[in-house]
């Protein structure tokens, strides 16, 4: 079966902010979501960090990126940066 004929499965896509670019070809992405508290109903922010594979050298701190689930690349990397949604603003 060639690459054109392979069926790409539905993979999870998340959007988050780059908080670390210390390693080569790896970025740490902070994904925040707002959910109601199960008992009190107040909206609280839940966050989680993901290590994502990134070939693009132009990804910088505080960029908002989209990551997609992929095969395991290393012990901690199971996500790939698919695109940069917004670049960080320089103040």
Chimera marker file (.cmm) of the C-alpha trace (Angstrom):
<marker_set name="trace">
<marker id="1" x="0.000" y="0.000" z="0.000" r="1" g="1" b="0" radius="0.5"/>
<marker id="2" x="1.534" y="3.354" z="-1.006" r="1" g="1" b="0" radius="0.5"/>
<marker id="3" x="1.489" y="6.524" z="1.072" r="1" g="1" b="0" radius="0.5"/>
<marker id="4" x="-1.368" y="8.013" z="-0.963" r="1" g="1" b="0" radius="0.5"/>
<marker id="5" x="-3.561" y="4.994" z="-0.220" r="1" g="1" b="0" radius="0.5"/>
<marker id="6" x="-2.998" y="4.909" z="3.533" r="1" g="1" b="0" radius="0.5"/>
<marker id="7" x="-5.944" y="6.099" z="5.550" r="1" g="1" b="0" radius="0.5"/>
<marker id="8" x="-5.085" y="8.728" z="8.157" r="1" g="1" b="0" radius="0.5"/>
<marker id="9" x="-7.009" y="8.001" z="11.326" r="1" g="1" b="0" radius="0.5"/>
<marker id="10" x="-8.705" y="10.709" z="13.333" r="1" g="1" b="0" radius="0.5"/>
<marker id="11" x="-6.080" y="11.992" z="15.706" r="1" g="1" b="0" radius="0.5"/>
<marker id="12" x="-6.516" y="14.316" z="18.652" r="1" g="1" b="0" radius="0.5"/>
<marker id="13" x="-5.515" y="17.920" z="17.995" r="1" g="1" b="0" radius="0.5"/>
<marker id="14" x="-4.843" y="20.400" z="20.763" r="1" g="1" b="0" radius="0.5"/>
<marker id="15" x="-3.853" y="24.033" z="20.857" r="1" g="1" b="0" radius="0.5"/>
<marker id="16" x="-1.420" y="25.416" z="23.399" r="1" g="1" b="0" radius="0.5"/>
<marker id="17" x="1.407" y="27.811" z="24.202" r="1" g="1" b="0" radius="0.5"/>
<marker id="18" x="5.110" y="26.929" z="23.849" r="1" g="1" b="0" radius="0.5"/>
<marker id="19" x="6.773" y="27.242" z="27.258" r="1" g="1" b="0" radius="0.5"/>
<marker id="20" x="10.157" y="25.631" z="26.533" r="1" g="1" b="0" radius="0.5"/>
<marker id="21" x="12.439" y="25.233" z="23.511" r="1" g="1" b="0" radius="0.5"/>
<marker id="22" x="15.520" y="24.041" z="25.396" r="1" g="1" b="0" radius="0.5"/>
<marker id="23" x="15.941" y="20.742" z="23.518" r="1" g="1" b="0" radius="0.5"/>
<marker id="24" x="16.678" y="20.089" z="19.874" r="1" g="1" b="0" radius="0.5"/>
<marker id="25" x="13.560" y="19.330" z="17.798" r="1" g="1" b="0" radius="0.5"/>
<marker id="26" x="11.396" y="19.221" z="20.936" r="1" g="1" b="0" radius="0.5"/>
<marker id="27" x="9.131" y="21.851" z="22.451" r="1" g="1" b="0" radius="0.5"/>
<marker id="28" x="7.052" y="21.789" z="25.607" r="1" g="1" b="0" radius="0.5"/>
<marker id="29" x="3.474" y="22.932" z="25.040" r="1" g="1" b="0" radius="0.5"/>
<marker id="30" x="1.120" y="24.041" z="27.833" r="1" g="1" b="0" radius="0.5"/>
<marker id="31" x="-2.509" y="23.233" z="27.008" r="1" g="1" b="0" radius="0.5"/>
<marker id="32" x="-5.125" y="24.960" z="29.159" r="1" g="1" b="0" radius="0.5"/>
<marker id="33" x="-8.822" y="24.148" z="29.252" r="1" g="1" b="0" radius="0.5"/>
<marker id="34" x="-11.646" y="25.685" z="31.229" r="1" g="1" b="0" radius="0.5"/>
<marker id="35" x="-14.098" y="23.288" z="32.875" r="1" g="1" b="0" radius="0.5"/>
<marker id="36" x="-16.771" y="23.641" z="35.553" r="1" g="1" b="0" radius="0.5"/>
<marker id="37" x="-15.916" y="22.321" z="39.009" r="1" g="1" b="0" radius="0.5"/>
<marker id="38" x="-17.803" y="19.038" z="39.515" r="1" g="1" b="0" radius="0.5"/>
<marker id="39" x="-19.424" y="20.092" z="42.811" r="1" g="1" b="0" radius="0.5"/>
<marker id="40" x="-19.522" y="23.883" z="42.880" r="1" g="1" b="0" radius="0.5"/>
<marker id="41" x="-19.924" y="24.694" z="39.199" r="1" g="1" b="0" radius="0.5"/>
<marker id="42" x="-17.307" y="27.462" z="39.183" r="1" g="1" b="0" radius="0.5"/>
<marker id="43" x="-15.240" y="27.612" z="35.984" r="1" g="1" b="0" radius="0.5"/>
<marker id="44" x="-11.666" y="26.526" z="36.769" r="1" g="1" b="0" radius="0.5"/>
<marker id="45" x="-8.613" y="26.313" z="34.529" r="1" g="1" b="0" radius="0.5"/>
<marker id="46" x="-6.969" y="22.930" z="34.101" r="1" g="1" b="0" radius="0.5"/>
<marker id="47" x="-3.582" y="22.704" z="32.417" r="1" g="1" b="0" radius="0.5"/>
<marker id="48" x="-1.301" y="19.989" z="31.144" r="1" g="1" b="0" radius="0.5"/>
<marker id="49" x="2.135" y="19.974" z="29.525" r="1" g="1" b="0" radius="0.5"/>
<marker id="50" x="2.994" y="17.934" z="26.438" r="1" g="1" b="0" radius="0.5"/>
<marker id="51" x="6.360" y="17.302" z="24.791" r="1" g="1" b="0" radius="0.5"/>
<marker id="52" x="6.001" y="17.681" z="21.022" r="1" g="1" b="0" radius="0.5"/>
<marker id="53" x="8.325" y="16.989" z="18.108" r="1" g="1" b="0" radius="0.5"/>
<marker id="54" x="9.067" y="20.150" z="16.121" r="1" g="1" b="0" radius="0.5"/>
<marker id="55" x="11.176" y="20.305" z="12.963" r="1" g="1" b="0" radius="0.5"/>
<marker id="56" x="10.529" y="24.051" z="12.451" r="1" g="1" b="0" radius="0.5"/>
<marker id="57" x="13.412" y="26.125" z="13.906" r="1" g="1" b="0" radius="0.5"/>
<marker id="58" x="11.247" y="29.278" z="13.900" r="1" g="1" b="0" radius="0.5"/>
<marker id="59" x="9.024" y="28.164" z="16.781" r="1" g="1" b="0" radius="0.5"/>
<marker id="60" x="9.760" y="30.400" z="19.781" r="1" g="1" b="0" radius="0.5"/>
<marker id="61" x="8.612" y="30.860" z="23.359" r="1" g="1" b="0" radius="0.5"/>
<marker id="62" x="4.977" y="31.949" z="23.846" r="1" g="1" b="0" radius="0.5"/>
<marker id="63" x="3.952" y="30.989" z="20.293" r="1" g="1" b="0" radius="0.5"/>
<marker id="64" x="0.518" y="29.407" z="20.111" r="1" g="1" b="0" radius="0.5"/>
<marker id="65" x="0.820" y="26.106" z="18.230" r="1" g="1" b="0" radius="0.5"/>
<marker id="66" x="-1.390" y="23.220" z="17.212" r="1" g="1" b="0" radius="0.5"/>
<marker id="67" x="-0.179" y="19.741" z="18.136" r="1" g="1" b="0" radius="0.5"/>
<marker id="68" x="-1.401" y="16.412" z="16.836" r="1" g="1" b="0" radius="0.5"/>
<marker id="69" x="-1.182" y="12.973" z="18.369" r="1" g="1" b="0" radius="0.5"/>
<marker id="70" x="1.289" y="10.623" z="16.650" r="1" g="1" b="0" radius="0.5"/>
<marker id="71" x="3.157" y="7.400" z="17.103" r="1" g="1" b="0" radius="0.5"/>
<marker id="72" x="5.609" y="7.310" z="20.041" r="1" g="1" b="0" radius="0.5"/>
<marker id="73" x="8.753" y="9.197" z="19.005" r="1" g="1" b="0" radius="0.5"/>
<marker id="74" x="10.586" y="8.791" z="22.317" r="1" g="1" b="0" radius="0.5"/>
<marker id="75" x="9.812" y="7.955" z="25.932" r="1" g="1" b="0" radius="0.5"/>
<marker id="76" x="7.933" y="11.217" z="26.494" r="1" g="1" b="0" radius="0.5"/>
<marker id="77" x="7.128" y="12.472" z="22.966" r="1" g="1" b="0" radius="0.5"/>
<marker id="78" x="3.829" y="11.350" z="21.430" r="1" g="1" b="0" radius="0.5"/>
<marker id="79" x="2.805" y="14.631" z="19.782" r="1" g="1" b="0" radius="0.5"/>
<marker id="80" x="3.930" y="16.573" z="16.694" r="1" g="1" b="0" radius="0.5"/>
<marker id="81" x="3.643" y="20.320" z="16.078" r="1" g="1" b="0" radius="0.5"/>
<marker id="82" x="1.479" y="20.701" z="12.961" r="1" g="1" b="0" radius="0.5"/>
<marker id="83" x="1.321" y="24.490" z="12.645" r="1" g="1" b="0" radius="0.5"/>
<marker id="84" x="1.978" y="27.786" z="14.362" r="1" g="1" b="0" radius="0.5"/>
<marker id="85" x="-1.350" y="29.497" z="15.038" r="1" g="1" b="0" radius="0.5"/>
<marker id="86" x="0.019" y="32.837" z="16.267" r="1" g="1" b="0" radius="0.5"/>
<marker id="87" x="3.530" y="34.137" z="16.809" r="1" g="1" b="0" radius="0.5"/>
<marker id="88" x="4.510" y="35.631" z="20.168" r="1" g="1" b="0" radius="0.5"/>
<marker id="89" x="4.429" y="39.420" z="20.320" r="1" g="1" b="0" radius="0.5"/>
<marker id="90" x="7.666" y="41.209" z="21.170" r="1" g="1" b="0" radius="0.5"/>
<marker id="91" x="7.193" y="43.835" z="23.867" r="1" g="1" b="0" radius="0.5"/>
<link id1="1" id2="2" r="1" g="1" b="0" radius="0.2"/>
<link id1="2" id2="3" r="1" g="1" b="0" radius="0.2"/>
<link id1="3" id2="4" r="1" g="1" b="0" radius="0.2"/>
<link id1="4" id2="5" r="1" g="1" b="0" radius="0.2"/>
<link id1="5" id2="6" r="1" g="1" b="0" radius="0.2"/>
<link id1="6" id2="7" r="1" g="1" b="0" radius="0.2"/>
<link id1="7" id2="8" r="1" g="1" b="0" radius="0.2"/>
<link id1="8" id2="9" r="1" g="1" b="0" radius="0.2"/>
<link id1="9" id2="10" r="1" g="1" b="0" radius="0.2"/>
<link id1="10" id2="11" r="1" g="1" b="0" radius="0.2"/>
<link id1="11" id2="12" r="1" g="1" b="0" radius="0.2"/>
<link id1="12" id2="13" r="1" g="1" b="0" radius="0.2"/>
<link id1="13" id2="14" r="1" g="1" b="0" radius="0.2"/>
<link id1="14" id2="15" r="1" g="1" b="0" radius="0.2"/>
<link id1="15" id2="16" r="1" g="1" b="0" radius="0.2"/>
<link id1="16" id2="17" r="1" g="1" b="0" radius="0.2"/>
<link id1="17" id2="18" r="1" g="1" b="0" radius="0.2"/>
<link id1="18" id2="19" r="1" g="1" b="0" radius="0.2"/>
<link id1="19" id2="20" r="1" g="1" b="0" radius="0.2"/>
<link id1="20" id2="21" r="1" g="1" b="0" radius="0.2"/>
<link id1="21" id2="22" r="1" g="1" b="0" radius="0.2"/>
<link id1="22" id2="23" r="1" g="1" b="0" radius="0.2"/>
<link id1="23" id2="24" r="1" g="1" b="0" radius="0.2"/>
<link id1="24" id2="25" r="1" g="1" b="0" radius="0.2"/>
<link id1="25" id2="26" r="1" g="1" b="0" radius="0.2"/>
<link id1="26" id2="27" r="1" g="1" b="0" radius="0.2"/>
<link id1="27" id2="28" r="1" g="1" b="0" radius="0.2"/>
<link id1="28" id2="29" r="1" g="1" b="0" radius="0.2"/>
<link id1="29" id2="30" r="1" g="1" b="0" radius="0.2"/>
<link id1="30" id2="31" r="1" g="1" b="0" radius="0.2"/>
<link id1="31" id2="32" r="1" g="1" b="0" radius="0.2"/>
<link id1="32" id2="33" r="1" g="1" b="0" radius="0.2"/>
<link id1="33" id2="34" r="1" g="1" b="0" radius="0.2"/>
<link id1="34" id2="35" r="1" g="1" b="0" radius="0.2"/>
<link id1="35" id2="36" r="1" g="1" b="0" radius="0.2"/>
<link id1="36" id2="37" r="1" g="1" b="0" radius="0.2"/>
<link id1="37" id2="38" r="1" g="1" b="0" radius="0.2"/>
<link id1="38" id2="39" r="1" g="1" b="0" radius="0.2"/>
<link id1="39" id2="40" r="1" g="1" b="0" radius="0.2"/>
<link id1="40" id2="41" r="1" g="1" b="0" radius="0.2"/>
<link id1="41" id2="42" r="1" g="1" b="0" radius="0.2"/>
<link id1="42" id2="43" r="1" g="1" b="0" radius="0.2"/>
<link id1="43" id2="44" r="1" g="1" b="0" radius="0.2"/>
<link id1="44" id2="45" r="1" g="1" b="0" radius="0.2"/>
<link id1="45" id2="46" r="1" g="1" b="0" radius="0.2"/>
<link id1="46" id2="47" r="1" g="1" b="0" radius="0.2"/>
<link id1="47" id2="48" r="1" g="1" b="0" radius="0.2"/>
<link id1="48" id2="49" r="1" g="1" b="0" radius="0.2"/>
<link id1="49" id2="50" r="1" g="1" b="0" radius="0.2"/>
<link id1="50" id2="51" r="1" g="1" b="0" radius="0.2"/>
<link id1="51" id2="52" r="1" g="1" b="0" radius="0.2"/>
<link id1="52" id2="53" r="1" g="1" b="0" radius="0.2"/>
<link id1="53" id2="54" r="1" g="1" b="0" radius="0.2"/>
<link id1="54" id2="55" r="1" g="1" b="0" radius="0.2"/>
<link id1="55" id2="56" r="1" g="1" b="0" radius="0.2"/>
<link id1="56" id2="57" r="1" g="1" b="0" radius="0.2"/>
<link id1="57" id2="58" r="1" g="1" b="0" radius="0.2"/>
<link id1="58" id2="59" r="1" g="1" b="0" radius="0.2"/>
<link id1="59" id2="60" r="1" g="1" b="0" radius="0.2"/>
<link id1="60" id2="61" r="1" g="1" b="0" radius="0.2"/>
<link id1="61" id2="62" r="1" g="1" b="0" radius="0.2"/>
<link id1="62" id2="63" r="1" g="1" b="0" radius="0.2"/>
<link id1="63" id2="64" r="1" g="1" b="0" radius="0.2"/>
<link id1="64" id2="65" r="1" g="1" b="0" radius="0.2"/>
<link id1="65" id2="66" r="1" g="1" b="0" radius="0.2"/>
<link id1="66" id2="67" r="1" g="1" b="0" radius="0.2"/>
<link id1="67" id2="68" r="1" g="1" b="0" radius="0.2"/>
<link id1="68" id2="69" r="1" g="1" b="0" radius="0.2"/>
<link id1="69" id2="70" r="1" g="1" b="0" radius="0.2"/>
<link id1="70" id2="71" r="1" g="1" b="0" radius="0.2"/>
<link id1="71" id2="72" r="1" g="1" b="0" radius="0.2"/>
<link id1="72" id2="73" r="1" g="1" b="0" radius="0.2"/>
<link id1="73" id2="74" r="1" g="1" b="0" radius="0.2"/>
<link id1="74" id2="75" r="1" g="1" b="0" radius="0.2"/>
<link id1="75" id2="76" r="1" g="1" b="0" radius="0.2"/>
<link id1="76" id2="77" r="1" g="1" b="0" radius="0.2"/>
<link id1="77" id2="78" r="1" g="1" b="0" radius="0.2"/>
<link id1="78" id2="79" r="1" g="1" b="0" radius="0.2"/>
<link id1="79" id2="80" r="1" g="1" b="0" radius="0.2"/>
<link id1="80" id2="81" r="1" g="1" b="0" radius="0.2"/>
<link id1="81" id2="82" r="1" g="1" b="0" radius="0.2"/>
<link id1="82" id2="83" r="1" g="1" b="0" radius="0.2"/>
<link id1="83" id2="84" r="1" g="1" b="0" radius="0.2"/>
<link id1="84" id2="85" r="1" g="1" b="0" radius="0.2"/>
<link id1="85" id2="86" r="1" g="1" b="0" radius="0.2"/>
<link id1="86" id2="87" r="1" g="1" b="0" radius="0.2"/>
<link id1="87" id2="88" r="1" g="1" b="0" radius="0.2"/>
<link id1="88" id2="89" r="1" g="1" b="0" radius="0.2"/>
<link id1="89" id2="90" r="1" g="1" b="0" radius="0.2"/>
<link id1="90" id2="91" r="1" g="1" b="0" radius="0.2"/>
</marker_set>
